[in-house]
């Protein structure tokens, strides 16, 4: 499983991602904001606190996405 080595918050609930294997792209978090677990991410100041953690990204209150989910989303966004 790839490690996320860069996670930089952008405007419009997107995150610039770079993985340990060199995969890079933009991860769009907007579709996930509807879920109750990610509701707090709608606060833009809080959203910008994202950081790489283990094999994914994480926020201070432990909301997280795995690198598998992120890579799948990035690759499918490119394919469209």
C-alpha positions as CSV (number, residue, x, y, z in Angstrom):
1,X,0.0,0.0,0.0
2,X,1.3,3.5,-0.9
3,X,2.0,6.0,1.8
4,X,0.8,9.6,1.2
5,X,3.8,11.8,1.5
6,X,2.2,15.1,0.5
7,X,-1.4,16.3,1.3
8,X,-1.9,20.0,0.6
9,X,-5.4,21.5,1.0
10,X,-6.7,23.5,-2.0
11,X,-9.8,25.5,-2.5
12,X,-13.2,23.8,-3.1
13,X,-12.5,20.9,-0.8
14,X,-9.7,19.4,-2.9
15,X,-6.4,18.1,-1.7
16,X,-3.1,17.9,-3.7
17,X,-1.7,14.4,-3.2
18,X,1.7,12.8,-3.8
19,X,2.3,9.1,-2.9
20,X,5.5,7.2,-2.1
21,X,5.3,5.5,-5.5
22,X,5.0,8.8,-7.4
23,X,1.3,8.9,-8.0
24,X,0.1,12.5,-7.9
25,X,-3.2,14.2,-8.4
26,X,-6.1,16.0,-6.9
27,X,-8.4,14.2,-4.4
28,X,-11.9,15.8,-4.3
29,X,-13.4,15.4,-0.8
30,X,-16.7,17.1,-1.7
31,X,-18.6,13.9,-2.5
32,X,-17.7,12.6,1.0
33,X,-19.0,15.6,2.9
34,X,-22.5,14.3,2.9
35,X,-21.5,11.5,5.2
36,X,-21.9,12.1,8.9
37,X,-18.4,11.0,9.7
38,X,-17.0,13.8,7.5
39,X,-19.5,16.6,8.3
40,X,-16.8,18.5,10.3
41,X,-14.7,18.8,7.1
42,X,-17.2,21.2,5.7
43,X,-15.6,23.8,8.0
44,X,-12.9,25.2,5.6
45,X,-10.5,26.1,8.4
46,X,-10.7,22.6,9.8
47,X,-10.5,21.1,6.3
48,X,-7.1,22.8,5.8
49,X,-5.7,20.9,8.8
50,X,-5.3,17.8,6.7
51,X,-2.0,15.9,7.0
52,X,-0.4,12.7,5.8
53,X,-0.8,9.9,8.3
54,X,0.2,6.2,8.1
55,X,-1.2,5.0,4.8
56,X,-3.6,7.9,4.1
57,X,-4.6,11.4,5.2
58,X,-6.1,12.5,8.5
59,X,-7.5,15.4,10.4
60,X,-7.2,16.3,14.1
61,X,-10.4,14.6,15.2
62,X,-9.4,11.4,13.4
63,X,-11.4,11.6,10.2
64,X,-9.4,9.8,7.6
65,X,-9.1,8.4,4.1
66,X,-6.9,5.5,3.1
67,X,-4.4,5.8,0.3
68,X,-6.3,3.1,-1.6
69,X,-9.4,5.3,-1.7
70,X,-7.5,8.4,-2.6
71,X,-5.5,6.7,-5.4
72,X,-8.7,5.0,-6.8
73,X,-10.5,8.4,-6.9
74,X,-7.5,10.2,-8.5
75,X,-7.1,7.5,-11.2
76,X,-10.8,7.4,-12.0
77,X,-11.0,11.2,-12.2
78,X,-8.1,11.1,-14.7
79,X,-9.9,8.4,-16.7
80,X,-13.1,10.4,-17.1
